Amino acid sequence: MAGLVGGYLLAQVLPVALVAPWALPRADAVLVAMQLSFVVYAVAAMGAFAARSALRAWVVVGTATVLGGACAWIAL
């Protein structure tokens, strides 16, 4: 579940935080964020399934999601 649900949430939040500081037109920023979301989701899912325990997977994915959300909120 951490790989699927947590990875999805992280893939929606983190690209916004990464793209927000760049000086791109809105359409380009959306395209870059969409492309980054696929990479973020794949890495989050692989990391969650490679974790030693489900708790560790949830902690890592949850922490990354909260920090990414905070960065996106500050950047916007």
C-alpha positions in Angstrom: 0.0 0.0 0.0 2.9 2.4 0.7 4.2 1.8 -2.8 0.8 2.4 -4.4 -1.0 5.0 -2.4 2.0 6.7 -0.8 3.8 6.7 -4.2 0.8 8.3 -5.9 0.5 11.0 -3.3 4.3 11.7 -3.5 4.1 11.8 -7.3 1.4 14.5 -7.1 3.2 16.7 -4.6 6.9 16.5 -5.2 7.0 17.6 -8.9 5.1 20.8 -8.0 7.7 21.6 -5.4 10.6 20.8 -7.8 9.1 22.9 -10.7 7.7 25.9 -8.8 11.1 27.8 -8.4 11.9 27.5 -12.1 11.1 30.4 -14.4 9.0 28.6 -16.9 5.8 29.4 -18.7 2.8 27.7 -17.0 2.3 25.2 -19.8 5.9 24.1 -19.8 6.0 23.8 -16.0 2.9 21.6 -16.2 4.5 19.3 -18.8 7.8 19.1 -16.8 5.9 18.3 -13.6 3.8 15.6 -15.3 7.0 14.0 -16.7 8.7 14.2 -13.3 5.7 12.6 -11.6 6.2 9.3 -13.5 9.8 9.1 -12.4 8.9 10.0 -8.8 6.1 7.4 -8.7 8.4 4.7 -10.1 11.2 5.5 -7.6 8.7 5.7 -4.7 7.2 2.3 -5.6 10.5 0.6 -6.0 11.7 2.1 -2.7 8.6 1.0 -0.9 8.8 -2.6 -2.2 12.6 -2.7 -1.4 12.1 -1.5 2.2 12.8 -3.9 5.1 9.4 -3.4 6.6 6.1 -1.8 5.8 6.5 0.7 8.6 9.8 1.9 7.2 8.3 2.3 3.7 5.4 4.3 5.1 7.7 6.5 7.2 10.0 7.3 4.2 7.1 7.9 1.7 5.1 9.9 4.3 8.0 12.0 5.3 8.9 12.8 1.7 5.3 13.6 0.9 4.9 16.0 3.8 8.2 17.7 3.1 7.4 18.0 -0.6 4.0 19.4 0.2 5.5 22.0 2.6 8.1 23.0 -0.1 5.3 23.3 -2.7 3.2 25.4 -0.4 6.1 27.7 0.4 7.1 28.0 -3.3 3.6 28.8 -4.5 
